[in-house]
């Protein structure tokens, strides 16, 4: 039986309990956080105000006039211990395709516009990320970034922002990069950026400090609910997989036009994901889940 290390609990002020599952990012720790917080929502415990899962931790806000902090901690700890068994961490998730135009002129222009905030103003963001990860060939970098899916570890910050962490790749091969020295004051909606080991799709025009490497042809946030899959406004759900598929300018424009008309349909596959099987079989298990996608 595979079990995760014991979670550390801390009281933060009079209204919060912080639970740190691990200090190192892993899909097992992240799925444990998601699984526990989902279970807490189902139980609808009186006194809990808010439940916030993160990459390898979670935060609970509660009303101390309705439930004692120690009682709530004991209650959460019971669930936490059960969810430390990896056989308990099985979830229904969606694999979603994100058509991606890499090294596009839109994000290239933003690289030039904010070059004075960058470590290497003579490079575009794409070149900086590519070279910083040991790639000299553009297509080889795109293959490395898009060959395996990313799991959504958390959603937050700007509405619709989802943190993507690549799965099925040896830790030493995960693409990583430093953020801008000083944030841009403007980033285009649907721009794809890298910061640390995380990839994000900017849901709307905003400031930002992630290195821009391309554009998503599809929205990840839409208040107008033009597409059936965005009836909840936000595309991302913690635990889901996103798979970036490289496209060219022509296909990018075709998909953007379909989105504007409301006729585009996301490519989605629903699967059951087992943290235990992933720990046992790694990339082979992910390849099986991705078969036919």
Secondary structure, DSSP 8 states (H G I E B T S, - for coil): --B----EEEEETTTEEEEE--SS--HHHHHHHHHHHHHHHHHT-TTEEEEEE-SSEEEEEE-TTTS-HHHHHHHHHHHHHHTTBGGG-EEEEEEEEEEEEET-HHHHHHHHHTGGGSTTTTS-HHHHHHHHTT---HHHHHHHHHSS-EEEEEE-SSTT-EEEEE-SS-GGGS--B---SS-EEEE-TTEEEEEBTEEEE--SSEEE-SEEEEEESS-SB-TT--SGGGTTSB---TT-EEEEEE--HHHHHHHHHHHHHT-----EEEEEEEHHHHHHHTHHHHHHHHTT-
